[in-house]
Amino acid sequence: MKLSVIIPAYKEEANIARTIRNLRDELDKLDYSKEIIVVVDGSPDETAAKAKTVNCSYLRVLSYTPNRGKGYAIYYGVKHSQGEIVTFFDAGGDFHPDHIDRFVKLLEIFDADIVVGSKVHPASKVNYPKSRRIFSWGWRMLIRLLFRLDVSDTQTGLKVAKRKLIEDVMPRATVKQYAFDLELLVIAKKLGYKRFFEAPVNMHFNDAGGGAANLKAIRKMFNDMLAVWYRLHILHYYDQPHFKLVGK
């Protein structure tokens, strides 16, 4: 088995080196093959340079311009990855990397298609601002109403999936910036994937990069969510793949 850890990064020069080092130290304990792929999404700062300072034999740092959003960064990382199991990991270090091995084991034990980190799982330990809690609650209610997804938290930035699901979903996704996590799960459900397993997370919110939960970002997330609904129910856009997910 090979594990691909994909880290989309934008304006993370303050966090990225520490995040990679912590991730490397944890992955070094595991006895299966792995790769870390950092995708610098058109970041104007020193994120790419800082990432490259970390000594890790299985690290690759990819970058491009201009900034195209988290969804495209993940797509780009998947396209250049090789693992049978794929995980997306936040660059800001909101999660301890020991979550990954736990999620991989859950994927195997329950024969799940994808393991989704959930801030609202009863066993989760989460420390983040009240304003984000309120927004997250409202978002979850809308998702439940519009998509009837059997997932309580679509937006937590930690997911581990079988490559088959990722390869089926990505060619249908529009990889927009704010609703990528939602779109991933909506398409997977449409394609008949049912084994979604929600797992608890320990999360300490890190706002060193400025955070995304401002009014402008909330409006964009809401617009992207409505666009996913429109593509699903009106355009039937997700019925067919629109490009091939081909490696480099």
N, C-alpha and C positions, 0 to 999 in steps of 0.2 A: 504494500500500500504506500502511496505517496500523497502527502498533504500539501496543498498550495494555500498559503496565507496571503491574501491580497489586501494591501493597505492603501486606500485612496487618500491622498494628502493635498491639502491646499492651505497655505499660510500656516504651516505647522513647524516652523524653524525652531520654536521654543520647546517643542515636545518630541519631535520625530526621532532624534537620536536615542533619547531615553526609552521611548516606546520600543524601538527595534532591539536595543540591548536587553531590555526586560523580556521581550519575546524570544530572542535568541537563547538566553539563559534557561528559559523554561523548555523550549523545544529541544535543546541539547540533551535533556533528560529522557526524551522519548526514543524508542528503539525503531521507529519507522522513518522512512525517507521523507524529507520535507523541503520546501522552498518558501522564501519570503519574497514577495514581489511588491515593492513600493511604487505606486503610480503617482507621480507629481503632476497634478492637474493644472498646468499652466500657472503655477504659483509665481508671483513676482518677487518673492523673498528668497532666502537661502535654504529652503526646505530640501531641495535636491542635494545641495552641497553637504548639508548636515547629515543627511541620510547616508551619504557615501563615506562618511568618516567612520562608520561602524564596521568593525572587523567581524565578518561573518561569511563563511564559505558558501552558504546557500542563499545569500541575499542578492537580489537584482533591483536596481533603481532605474525605473523608466520615466521618461518625462516627455511632454509635448506642449505646444502652445497653439491657440489660446486656451484659457480656462473653458471647460465644457461640462463641468458638473460631476457630481459623485457617480451617477449612473454610468456615464461614459467612461469614467476612470475605472470602474469595476469591470465593465465590458472589455476595456483595453487590457486590463490585468488578466482576465480569464483567457483572452485570446492568446496571451503569451505564456500561459501556465500549462502544466503537464499532470497535475495531481488527479487521482481518482476521487479524492475528496477535496472540496473547495470551501474555504472560509473567508469571510470579509471581516476585517478588524479595524476599529477606529484608530486613527493616527494620534489622537489626543491623549490616549492612555486612560480612557474612562474605565476600562476593564482590566483586571489582572489577567495575564496570558494563561494562567492555569485553567481558565474556563475552556480553552480550546480542547485539551485532552479529554476533559469531562464531556464536552459536547460530542466529540468523535466517538467516545465509548457509548454514549446514549444513542447515537446514530446507528451503531452496530447492534447493540443489545435489543433495541426496539424495532430494528429493521425500518427505520424512518427514512423518508425521502429527504427531509430537511429538519434540522433542529434550530428552533428560533428562540433567541434570548428574550425573556419577558420581564420587564420592570414590575409588572403587576402580579407575577407569580407569588403565591403565599410564602414561599421560602426565599424570595429575593430580599436583598438588603440594599436599599437605594438611598443615596443622599444627593438630592438635587433640588433646585429652588421651587418654591410654591407656585410661582408663575408658570413654570414648565409643567408642573403636575396638573394644573388646571387646564392648560392647553392640551396636554396628552389625553386627559379624560374626555375632552370635547372631540378630539380627533378620533378616539376609539369608538365613541358613540356614532359618529358619522360613518365610519368604516363598517360598523355592524349593520347600520341601516341600509347603506348603499350596496354592499357587496356580500353580506352574509358570510363573511370569512370566519372560519372556526379558529381564529387566532386572536388573542386578546390584545396583543401589542405587536404591531407591524414595524415600528420605527426603531427599536433598540438595535444598535449598530453591531450586533454579533450574531452571525448565522453560520451554520455548518451544513453543507448539502452534498449529496452525491453528484458527481459530475454529469451524469445522465440528465438530471433535472435541469442543471444549469445550461447544458447544451441544447435542451429542448426549449427552454424559456427565452434565452438571450436573443435568438434570431427574430423573435416576435416582439420584443420589448422596444420601446422608443428611447430608453435610457435617459429620461429627463432627470433634471437635477434633484428635485425635492421629493418626488413620489416613487423613486426607484424601488425601495423596499416593498411598498404596497403593490406596485405593478408586478414585481417578481412573484409574489404570493398569489395575486389574482390570476396571472397567466398559468401558474402551476396548477391551481385549482381547476381552471378551465380545461387543461390538458388531461385531467383525470388523476393528478397526484392527490392523494388523500392522507398520507401518513406524515402529518405535520406534528412535531413534538415540541411543546414549549418547555423551556428549562429556566430555572432561576438564575439570576445574576447578582453579583455584588458589584455595585456601581457607585463610584464617587465622581460626581460631575466635575469636569475640568473645563473651565471657561477661559483658559489662557489665550485661545485663538479668537475670542470675541463672542462666541456662541452664535447659534443660528435662530434662536427663538425670539427674534424681533418682529415687529409688525410687517416689515417688508417680506421677510422670509415666510411668515405665516400666510400672507396673501398668496405667495407663490405656491406654497404647499397646497393650499385650498384649491387654487386654479388647476394644479397638476392632478389633484385627486379627482376633480370633476372631469378632467380630460381623460383619465383612465376609465371612468364610468362611461363616458361618451364613446370611447373607442371600443369598449367591451360590448355595450348594449345597442348602440346605434350604427356605428361603422362596421362592427364585427371585424375589427382590424386584427385581433389576435387569432383569428381562425387559421391564418397562414403565416409561415415564416417569411421574412422580408429580406434577409441576407444570410450568408453562411458564416458560421463561427469557425473561421479557419485560423490556425496558428501561424506564427511568423515563419 
